C-alpha cells in the first residue's frame, strides 16, 4: 500500500550554514523595506512637517530635538503636540551639540525654532526718556502769607471793625478798638517824661536831662511794642493827653479767614483776634508716588486744572518735595506755588496736575529754561542769570544744576539707554534681559542681568548691562528662559542654574487657568468689542467709593499691612450695602445684584481675616467681582485705572487685579515680590449715558 508523503526539502542540507544566515537577513530587510514603503504612502516621496525639505531634515538629523512647554519646562517630549498639563502648543528645543562651546547663560536656536517661538527683537536705543507725571491734590493757603492778629497788651475789645469772616482788608486798615489800662499807664509815662525834658531844658544837671530823654525813648519803644504806629505815638504827644482806646491795624492785606474774638471780650497778651491770609499766591498740595520721584525736581513747572474752570490750565512752580515717604500711602507730598492775583482760585479746590519731565543721561531732569540759571532754595519763583541774593528771603542763590537740573544736548550722545518695557523679566530685585548675538550657525541668545532705571511709559531706562545697538528680545523671552531652565543653565528663576519648576513670564504668556476668566478690558486690548451696560452718570458715580475702598485694600496688601487691608474690606462691604440699587434698573439690575452680592461676601471674609494670606485669598475673589463690575459699568472719575496680571499668584494659577498706578504693586506677594506682574491694559473713564 502506497502512502502519501509530503516531500520536504532540507535546505540546511543543500546550503552551507553561513550562507543560510546571509539569505535570511536579506529576506527580512526586503520585507521591512516593502512594509515601510506602504506605510509611507506607497513609495511616494513625503515632505516633512513645517515645509522642511528632506535634504534639510537630513542635515539636521544629527541634532536631537525635544518639544517642551513654555509654561511647564519639565515637560520634554520627542515630538510636537500639546502640553499634558495646560494643553498649550509645545515648542521645539534643539539639544544636540553643533560643535560650538557656549557660555552657561547662552543658548543657540535654529531659525525654525525662532519662528515657531515667535521671538522678536529690538535694538537698544539712546534717547531722552520722557514721561508725564500725573498727580491729584488741592489748593491751600500759602503759609508764608498768613498773619495772625493778636492782642499785644491785656485789655477789653470794645469794637471790632471787621465783624465777619471773608472780609477783604488792606494793610493798615482799622481792625480793633481796644481799651487797656496798661496802655493808658504807658501813655501817661511818656507824657510825663516829655514834660520833664522840657522843664530841664531851662536849667538842670546834664545827668537829669539824659535820664529824662532815655525815659522818653523807653516809653515810645514800649508803645511801639504794644502795637502803636509812629503816627499814633506822635498824635498822643501832640494832644498832650493819653488816649483811652488803642486802634489795632491790619499787618497785611488779604482776606480774614478766621475771626477768633467777639466784641466785649477781655483778652490777654497773645490772644488771637483775627487770621488774615494773602491769597495773591496759593499753595498747590499734591501727592506723588515714590516711583515718580526721579522725574520731579524743585523748581519744575506743573500744569494743573480744576473742575471749577473746565478747559483752563494754570501754571505753578514746585517749591517743596517732602523728604519723607508716607508709610501708609507710599506717597510723597509735593508743594507748588501758583499766582492768584485775580483771586479766582480758592483754597480747598480740588486740582489735577501733570509734570512733563525729561531725563538726561546723568539721571537729572532736563530743562532748557533753567540751564545756567541761579535759583533761590526757598522761593523757586526767584530765578536769575547769575549769583546773588533772594529778593524774598535774602538767601544766596544756588546753581540750577545743584538742584538736580541739567541742560539739554543738541544730540542724543548724552541721552540714556532705553529698552522696551516688555524686554526685561523682573522678579524681586533682579532684572534679566535676553540679548541676540549674531552667529553664522543660527542666532545665539544670551541672558544678561541689567540694572534698570525709572520706567518712562513704554520704555525702561537702563543704567548698566547693555550697549547701544544690541538686540534685546521683546517677545518670547520667557520661552528662551524656559529652555535655559530645562538645560539647568542660569535663568531668571534659577540664577545659579538648575531646573525651576515654577516659572513666571510677567505677562508675556498667560497660564490656561488664568485664561479661564479674561476680563472684558483685556479683550479690548485684543481687538474684541467690550459691551458695557448703559447706566446714568449718577449710577456710575455711585461706584467711585467702591473703587476707592478696593484700591485702599490693594495698596495695603501690597505693603503687607493686614489691619489697613481689613479696614478697606470693611469700607467696601459698607459701600456696597449703602449703594442705591435703584440706580441700576432694567438690564443693569440683575448684573448689579450678582456682582454686589459677590463683593459683599468676599469683603466680609476679608475684614475678619486673622492672617494676611486669608485676606489675600479674599482679595482675589473681590478682584474677580470688581473687574466684572468695571467691565459692566466702567468708572466715572477722570483717573486711569490699570489692569494688572501676575501668572505666579495663587500657586501659578494667576490672578488679575485693578490698581490706580502705572507701576506694579503686587497685593498677592507684597514686599517679597512687589513688582511681580505686568500691566495689561489702561482703563479710562466711561461716558456712556442714557437719554
C-alpha positions as a printed Julia matrix, in Angstrom:
691×3 Matrix{Float64}:
   0.0     0.0    0.0
   1.37    3.24  -1.11
   1.24    6.01   1.45
   1.25    9.74   0.62
   4.18   11.59   1.81
   4.92   15.3    1.86
   8.2    15.92   0.3
  10.31   18.21   2.43
  13.48   19.73   1.17
  16.05   20.21   3.77
  17.65   23.49   2.73
  20.03   23.16   5.59
  21.48   20.21   3.9
  21.76   21.86   0.48
  23.12   25.27   1.54
  26.0    25.78   3.81
  25.06   27.2    7.25
  26.93   30.51   6.79
  25.22   31.34   3.53
  21.84   30.47   5.07
  22.2    33.22   7.66
  23.04   35.8    4.99
  19.99   34.9    2.88
  17.73   35.18   5.94
  18.93   38.71   6.64
  18.32   39.74   3.0
  14.75   38.41   3.13
  13.96   40.24   6.37
  15.38   43.52   5.0
  13.3    43.22   1.85
  10.09   42.67   3.78
  10.84   45.62   6.05
  11.54   47.88   3.08
   8.26   46.87   1.42
   6.21   47.48   4.57
   7.96   50.79   5.14
   7.1    51.96   1.66
   3.46   51.06   2.17
   3.31   52.91   5.48
   4.92   55.99   3.95
   2.37   56.29   1.18
   3.02   53.6   -1.36
   6.52   54.58  -2.24
   5.74   58.26  -2.88
   8.1    60.9   -1.55
   6.74   62.74   1.57
   7.58   66.3    2.65
   8.42   66.64   6.32
   6.3    68.86   8.59
   6.62   72.63   8.51
   7.84   72.58   4.91
  11.34   71.35   5.71
  12.95   69.55   2.8
  14.37   66.04   3.06
  17.83   67.47   2.5
  17.35   69.94   5.35
  15.92   67.18   7.51
  18.93   65.02   6.78
  21.31   67.86   7.53
  19.65   68.33  10.9
  19.29   64.62  11.66
  22.41   64.77  13.73
  20.62   67.08  16.17
  18.23   65.68  18.73
  15.07   67.85  19.13
  12.87   67.86  22.2
   9.48   69.57  22.46
   8.66   71.38  25.66
   6.02   73.64  27.18
   6.89   77.28  27.77
   4.83   77.25  30.98
   5.96   73.84  32.21
   9.59   73.28  31.13
   9.7    69.98  32.99
   7.63   68.53  30.1
  10.03   67.13  27.49
   8.57   65.06  24.64
  10.23   63.67  21.49
   7.56   65.03  19.09
   5.24   68.06  18.76
   1.83   68.17  20.37
   0.02   69.64  23.37
   1.27   70.05  26.92
  -0.38   67.32  29.06
  -0.76   69.86  31.91
  -2.01   73.08  30.32
  -2.65   71.93  26.71
  -0.55   74.71  25.19
   1.34   74.04  21.95
   4.8    72.6   22.61
   7.82   74.44  21.25
  10.94   72.84  19.7
  14.25   72.88  21.51
  17.41   71.55  19.9
  19.61   69.87  22.43
  22.25   68.45  20.12
  25.7    69.98  20.06
  26.8    71.82  16.95
  30.43   71.85  17.86
  30.47   75.35  19.37
  31.07   75.91  23.04
  28.56   78.36  24.51
  28.69   80.22  27.79
  26.47   78.87  30.58
  24.0    81.75  30.08
  23.79   81.3   26.29
  21.62   79.14  24.07
  21.53   78.59  20.3
  18.24   78.2   18.44
  17.57   77.33  14.82
  15.75   79.77  12.56
  12.77   77.4   12.58
  12.62   77.35  16.36
  12.86   81.15  16.48
   9.9    81.48  14.12
   7.8    78.91  15.95
   8.51   80.59  19.29
   7.65   84.0   17.74
  10.8    85.57  19.17
  11.11   89.26  18.32
  13.99   91.63  18.98
  14.52   95.4   19.15
  17.79   97.34  19.23
  18.81   99.25  22.34
  18.46  102.94  21.59
  19.9   106.07  23.11
  17.25  108.75  23.56
  15.95  111.19  26.14
  13.39  109.49  28.34
  10.14  111.4   28.62
   7.23  110.92  30.97
   4.15  112.73  32.18
   3.74  112.54  35.96
   0.11  112.95  36.99
  -0.91  113.91  40.5
  -4.05  115.0   42.3
  -4.49  117.28  45.27
  -6.0   120.57  46.4
  -5.27  124.27  46.85
  -4.45  125.78  50.23
  -3.17  128.99  51.83
   0.44  129.95  51.38
   1.64  129.66  54.97
   4.27  132.33  54.37
   1.45  134.77  53.56
  -0.73  134.16  56.62
  -0.71  136.65  59.53
  -2.26  136.24  62.97
  -3.51  139.42  64.63
  -3.16  139.04  68.39
  -3.51  141.28  71.44
  -0.13  142.81  72.33
  -1.4   144.11  75.63
  -4.14  142.95  78.04
  -7.47  144.76  77.69
 -11.1   144.78  76.52
 -12.25  144.63  72.88
 -14.81  147.41  72.72
 -15.24  147.31  68.94
 -14.36  145.01  66.04
 -14.35  146.93  62.76
 -14.32  143.65  60.78
 -17.09  141.51  62.2
 -17.35  138.64  59.71
 -15.11  136.03  58.1
 -14.23  136.52  54.46
 -13.87  140.29  54.55
 -11.08  141.75  52.45
  -8.73  144.17  54.19
  -5.7   146.22  53.22
  -2.54  146.71  55.18
  -3.09  149.48  57.82
  -6.9   149.18  57.94
  -8.52  149.68  61.35
  -9.4   146.3   62.81
  -9.96  146.62  66.61
 -10.83  149.43  69.05
  -9.36  148.25  72.4
  -9.38  149.63  75.96
  -6.26  148.79  78.04
  -5.31  150.21  81.48
  -1.67  149.22  80.85
  -1.71  151.17  77.6
  -3.07  154.27  79.35
  -0.36  154.0   82.03
   2.36  153.76  79.39
   0.99  156.82  77.55
   0.96  158.76  80.79
   4.56  157.71  81.43
   5.54  159.08  78.02
   3.78  162.42  78.55
   5.33  162.91  81.99
   8.79  162.12  80.63
   8.31  164.71  77.86
   7.27  167.35  80.42
  10.38  166.54  82.5
  12.65  167.04  79.48
  11.06  170.39  78.7
  11.44  171.53  82.33
  15.09  170.54  82.45
  15.83  172.37  79.2
  15.61  175.69  81.15
  18.14  174.5   83.68
  19.34  171.39  85.47
  22.14  168.92  85.53
  23.22  167.01  82.45
  22.63  163.68  84.25
  18.98  164.51  84.91
  18.47  165.67  81.31
  19.93  162.42  79.9
  17.8   160.35  82.28
  14.63  162.16  81.18
  15.44  161.76  77.49
  16.09  158.0   77.99
  12.72  157.72  79.75
  11.0   159.32  76.74
  12.75  156.93  74.35
  11.84  153.94  76.52
   8.18  154.96  76.74
   7.94  155.41  72.97
   9.5   151.98  72.33
   7.12  150.4   74.84
   4.14  151.87  72.97
   5.54  150.53  69.68
   5.75  147.08  71.26
   2.09  147.45  72.29
   1.23  147.87  68.61
   1.05  151.62  68.15
   2.48  153.11  64.98
   4.83  156.1   64.93
   1.96  158.28  63.68
  -0.25  157.24  66.59
   2.55  157.98  69.11
   3.1   161.41  67.53
  -0.63  162.17  67.86
  -0.54  161.29  71.59
   2.44  163.59  72.14
   0.76  166.37  70.18
  -2.52  166.05  72.09
  -0.74  166.07  75.43
  -3.12  163.58  76.99
  -3.43  159.78  76.86
  -5.96  158.0   74.68
  -8.43  155.74  76.41
  -8.53  153.27  73.49
  -6.0   151.69  71.13
  -6.81  151.12  67.46
  -5.11  147.96  66.11
  -4.36  147.99  62.39
  -4.11  145.14  59.84
  -0.5   143.94  59.5
  -1.02  142.72  55.9
  -3.59  142.9   53.16
  -5.73  139.89  52.36
  -8.84  138.03  53.45
  -9.98  137.44  57.02
 -10.18  133.66  57.11
 -10.81  133.3   60.87
 -12.46  135.62  63.4
 -11.48  134.32  66.82
 -12.8   137.06  69.14
 -16.03  138.85  69.96
 -16.81  142.41  70.98
 -16.65  142.92  74.74
 -14.16  140.11  75.32
 -11.31  140.62  77.77
  -8.09  139.35  76.23
  -4.59  138.67  77.44
  -1.31  139.24  75.67
  -1.12  136.79  72.78
  -4.87  136.13  72.43
  -5.68  135.62  68.73
  -8.25  138.04  67.33
  -8.08  137.58  63.52
  -6.31  135.39  60.96
  -5.57  137.16  57.68
  -4.39  135.33  54.55
  -2.89  136.94  51.48
  -4.47  134.95  48.62
  -2.47  136.58  45.84
  -0.43  133.37  45.84
  -1.62  129.9   46.83
  -0.07  126.53  47.52
  -0.89  123.55  45.31
  -0.65  120.46  47.54
  -0.21  117.24  45.54
   0.71  113.61  46.23
   3.27  111.79  44.09
   4.1   108.08  44.18
   7.6   107.27  45.3
   8.33  105.69  41.92
   7.8   109.12  40.32
  10.42  110.89  42.42
  13.27  110.62  39.84
  11.14  112.73  37.49
  10.33  115.51  39.96
  12.65  118.35  40.97
  12.38  121.58  42.91
  11.69  124.45  40.51
   9.81  122.43  37.86
   6.61  123.79  36.37
   3.31  121.98  36.96
   0.29  122.43  34.71
  -2.92  121.83  36.65
  -6.65  122.03  36.09
  -9.63  122.45  38.38
 -13.23  121.27  37.92
 -14.25  124.87  38.71
 -12.68  126.11  35.47
 -13.21  123.46  32.76
 -10.8   123.68  29.86
  -8.48  126.13  31.61
  -4.91  125.3   32.65
  -2.92  127.02  35.38
   0.84  127.07  35.91
   2.63  126.52  39.22
   6.24  126.01  40.31
   7.35  123.2   42.63
   8.63  124.78  45.84
   8.95  121.74  48.09
   9.25  117.94  47.86
   8.8   116.16  51.18
  11.99  114.27  52.13
   9.93  111.56  53.89
   7.62  108.99  52.26
   4.25  108.41  53.91
   4.48  104.8   55.17
   0.75  104.19  54.72
   0.07  105.58  51.26
   3.64  105.24  49.91
   3.33  108.74  48.51
   5.36  111.93  48.85
   3.87  115.38  49.37
   4.73  117.83  46.59
   4.03  121.52  47.03
   3.9   124.16  44.3
   3.19  127.9   44.26
   0.65  129.46  41.88
  -0.03  133.13  41.26
  -3.61  134.19  42.07
  -3.66  137.96  41.58
  -7.22  137.92  40.25
  -8.44  135.86  43.2
 -10.24  133.27  41.07
  -8.6   130.27  42.7
  -9.88  129.38  46.15
  -8.27  127.36  48.93
  -9.55  123.75  49.21
 -10.37  123.49  45.48
  -9.56  120.05  44.06
  -6.97  120.03  41.27
  -5.27  117.57  38.92
  -1.68  118.33  37.96
   0.79  117.0   35.43
   4.54  117.46  35.12
   6.12  116.87  31.72
   9.59  115.64  32.6
  12.61  114.57  30.56
  15.68  112.79  31.91
  19.23  113.3   30.72
  21.99  110.71  30.63
  23.14  111.55  34.16
  19.67  110.93  35.57
  18.98  114.65  36.14
  15.87  116.37  34.85
  16.49  118.35  31.66
  15.39  121.98  31.49
  16.47  124.41  28.79
  14.85  127.31  30.65
  16.97  126.73  33.77
  20.25  125.99  32.01
  22.91  128.19  33.61
  20.37  129.89  35.89
  20.54  130.56  39.62
  17.56  129.72  41.87
  16.51  130.66  45.38
  16.47  127.48  47.53
  13.3   128.62  49.37
  11.45  130.64  46.71
  11.72  128.87  43.32
   9.98  131.71  41.51
  13.16  133.77  42.05
  15.38  132.85  39.07
  18.35  134.99  37.99
  21.06  134.79  35.35
  23.89  134.87  37.88
  24.68  134.53  41.57
  23.09  136.9   44.05
  20.58  137.15  46.87
  16.96  136.03  47.0
  14.64  139.04  46.78
  12.29  137.49  49.36
  14.39  135.63  51.92
  17.79  137.19  51.33
  19.43  133.77  50.99
  22.2   133.09  48.49
  21.03  131.78  45.13
  22.3   128.35  44.02
  23.02  126.96  40.52
  20.16  125.05  38.91
  22.45  122.04  38.5
  22.78  121.84  42.29
  19.03  121.25  42.5
  19.1   118.31  40.04
  18.72  120.01  36.66
  20.82  119.59  33.55
  20.98  121.45  30.25
  19.69  119.75  27.11
  22.06  118.37  24.47
  21.78  119.16  20.78
  22.44  115.49  20.01
  21.48  112.22  21.66
  25.06  111.38  22.61
  24.43  112.18  26.26
  20.99  110.56  26.36
  20.33  107.43  28.46
  19.87  103.92  27.04
  16.26  102.79  26.54
  14.7    99.36  26.02
  11.02   98.42  25.57
   9.16   97.72  28.79
   8.38   94.19  27.54
  12.06   93.22  27.35
  13.13   92.75  30.99
  11.96   89.8   33.07
  11.68   91.22  36.56
  11.44   89.15  39.7
  12.16   90.51  43.13
  15.22   92.75  42.85
  16.62   91.16  39.68
  16.02   92.11  36.05
  17.11   89.82  33.2
  17.21   90.73  29.52
  17.93   88.3   26.67
  20.27   89.65  24.01
  20.61   88.19  20.49
  24.19   87.61  19.39
  24.72   87.18  15.62
  26.09   83.82  14.51
  26.51   82.07  11.16
  25.14   78.81  12.57
  21.93   80.28  13.99
  21.13   83.05  16.46
  22.52   82.83  19.98
  20.56   84.3   22.88
  22.4    85.4   25.99
  20.79   86.09  29.35
  22.12   89.25  30.92
  21.32   90.78  34.28
  20.79   94.54  33.99
  20.24   97.47  36.29
  17.06   99.3   35.38
  16.4   102.97  35.91
  12.95  104.56  36.05
  10.22  103.48  33.69
   9.3   106.01  31.0
   5.96  104.97  29.53
   6.64  102.08  27.16
  10.38  102.1   27.91
  12.81  101.45  30.73
  15.97  103.42  31.31
  18.97  101.06  31.51
  21.67  102.1   33.96
  24.01   99.12  33.47
  24.33   95.91  31.46
  23.64   96.86  27.83
  25.22   98.78  24.98
  23.61  100.9   22.29
  22.6    98.89  19.22
  22.43   95.47  20.92
  19.34   93.43  20.04
  17.14   92.65  23.03
  14.26   90.18  22.96
  10.89   91.92  23.27
   8.66   88.87  22.7
   9.39   85.26  23.58
  11.94   85.94  26.31
  10.13   83.62  28.67
  10.39   80.74  26.19
  14.14   81.24  25.99
  14.28   81.35  29.77
  12.33   78.1   29.95
  14.83   76.32  27.72
  17.73   77.53  29.89
  15.9    76.03  32.86
  15.49   72.74  31.0
  19.21   72.61  30.35
  19.89   73.52  34.01
  21.57   76.77  32.95
  21.32   80.1   34.79
  17.95   81.73  34.13
  15.62   84.3   35.59
  14.1    81.95  38.17
  17.3    79.95  38.69
  20.23   82.39  38.67
  22.62   79.67  39.83
  21.37   77.08  37.34
  19.13   74.08  37.77
  15.6    73.42  36.56
  12.95   75.62  38.16
   9.52   74.05  38.01
   7.5    77.18  38.82
   8.18   79.85  36.24
   6.86   83.33  35.76
   6.6    85.17  32.48
   5.45   88.51  33.86
   2.68   88.87  31.4
   4.32   87.62  28.22
   2.37   84.39  28.41
  -0.82   83.6   30.29
  -1.45   80.31  32.02
  -4.59   78.38  30.93
  -6.13   78.55  34.42
  -5.75   82.28  34.39
  -7.27   82.42  30.91
 -10.46   80.81  32.16
 -11.56   84.33  33.14
 -10.24   87.04  30.81
 -11.68   90.45  31.71
 -13.54   92.38  29.07
 -10.93   95.1   29.48
  -8.23   92.73  28.32
 -10.43   91.52  25.47
 -10.49   95.11  24.26
  -6.72   95.02  24.03
  -7.02   92.01  21.76
  -9.35   93.79  19.37
 -12.64   92.45  20.7
 -15.53   94.8   21.39
 -16.39   95.24  25.05
 -20.15   95.68  25.54
 -20.89   97.74  28.62
 -24.33   98.28  30.08
 -25.75  101.75  29.72
 -26.37  103.42  33.07
 -26.7   107.02  34.2
 -23.74  109.13  35.27
 -25.23  109.16  38.76
 -25.09  105.37  38.87
 -21.53  105.3   37.62
 -20.51  107.98  40.13
 -22.03  105.86  42.91
 -19.38  103.22  42.18
 -16.48  105.59  42.94
 -16.48  104.91  46.74
 -16.38  101.18  45.99
 -13.35  101.56  43.73
 -11.65  103.8   46.3
 -12.14  101.22  49.08
 -10.88   98.49  46.73
  -7.72  100.46  45.86
  -7.11  101.13  49.55
  -7.23   97.37  50.19
  -4.99   96.62  47.21
  -2.26   99.03  48.31
  -2.48   97.83  51.93
  -1.88   94.22  50.88
   0.98   95.33  48.61
   2.51   96.98  51.69
   1.87   93.87  53.87
  -0.48   95.87  56.13
  -3.2    93.49  57.3
  -5.08   95.9   59.57
  -5.32   98.59  56.89
  -6.48   95.97  54.38
  -9.21   94.83  56.78
 -10.42   98.4   57.08
 -10.52   98.6   53.29
 -12.59   95.41  53.13
 -14.97   96.85  55.73
 -15.35  100.11  53.78
 -16.02   98.16  50.6
 -18.7    95.99  52.22
 -20.33   99.05  53.79
 -20.16  100.95  50.5
 -21.92   98.16  48.6
 -24.7    97.97  51.16
 -25.26  101.74  51.1
 -25.35  102.0   47.3
 -28.82  102.77  45.95
 -29.73   99.71  43.89
 -32.47  101.76  42.25
 -29.76  103.43  40.16
 -29.2   100.1   38.38
 -32.51   99.45  36.69
 -33.57   97.47  33.65
 -30.86   95.26  32.15
 -28.33   96.52  34.69
 -30.29   95.28  37.71
 -29.51   91.56  37.52
 -25.74   92.03  36.91
 -25.56   94.56  39.75
 -27.29   92.21  42.19
 -24.94   89.37  41.27
 -21.75   91.45  41.45
 -22.71   93.36  44.59
 -23.51   90.08  46.33
 -20.12   88.65  45.39
 -18.37   91.84  46.56
 -20.18   91.83  49.89
 -19.47   88.15  50.61
 -15.77   88.34  49.76
 -15.31   91.67  51.58
 -16.86   90.35  54.77
 -14.46   87.41  54.63
 -11.54   89.78  54.18
 -12.44   92.15  57.02
 -12.5    89.27  59.51
  -9.21   87.71  58.31
  -6.71   86.77  61.01
  -3.81   86.13  58.64
  -2.69   88.16  55.65
  -2.85   85.1   53.37
  -6.55   84.77  54.19
  -7.01   88.43  53.32
  -5.18   87.92  50.01
  -7.42   84.99  49.15
 -10.47   87.17  49.84
  -8.93   89.93  47.72
  -8.68   87.5   44.79
 -12.44   86.95  44.87
 -13.09   90.66  45.42
 -10.96   91.4   42.34
 -12.97   88.98  40.21
 -16.14   90.82  41.19
 -14.68   94.34  40.87
 -13.3    93.56  37.39
 -16.74   92.25  36.39
 -18.22   95.44  37.81
 -15.84   97.59  35.77
 -16.41   95.52  32.65
 -20.15   96.09  33.02
 -20.31   99.72  34.13
 -16.83  101.33  33.86
 -15.9   104.2   36.18
 -16.82  107.87  36.36
 -13.75  109.76  37.52
 -11.1   111.1   35.17
  -8.47  108.8   36.65
  -6.92  105.99  34.65
  -7.21  102.52  36.15
  -4.77   99.75  35.27
  -5.5    96.06  34.78
  -2.55   94.0   36.09
  -1.83   90.3   35.81
   0.55   88.02  37.7
   0.62   84.39  36.49
   2.62   83.28  39.53
  -0.05   84.26  42.06
  -2.09   81.57  43.84
   0.32   78.72  43.14
   0.8    79.59  39.47
  -2.94   79.83  38.74
  -2.54   83.54  38.0
  -4.58   86.49  39.16
  -5.81   89.8   37.75
  -6.42   92.94  39.77
  -7.01   96.65  39.27
  -4.85   99.5   40.56
  -4.53  103.27  40.08
  -0.78  103.37  39.49
   1.17  102.59  36.31
   3.81  100.68  38.27
   3.03   97.16  39.51
   2.13   96.9   43.21
   1.52   93.18  43.75
  -1.07   92.57  46.51
  -0.52   88.8   46.47
   3.2    88.9   47.36
   3.78   92.3   48.94
   7.37   93.23  49.7
   8.72   89.78  48.77
   7.93   90.33  45.05
   6.35   93.79  44.91
   6.92   94.4   41.19
   5.99   90.88  40.12
   3.45   91.19  37.29
   2.62   93.07  34.12
   0.23   95.93  33.34
  -2.07   94.51  30.68
  -4.41   97.4   29.94
  -5.19  101.04  30.69
  -8.84  101.55  31.66
 -10.23  105.03  31.05
 -13.4   106.6   32.37
 -16.64  105.77  30.55
 -19.01  108.42  29.31
 -21.96  106.19  28.36
 -25.2   107.8   29.5
 -28.86  107.15  28.95
 -31.0   109.85  27.4
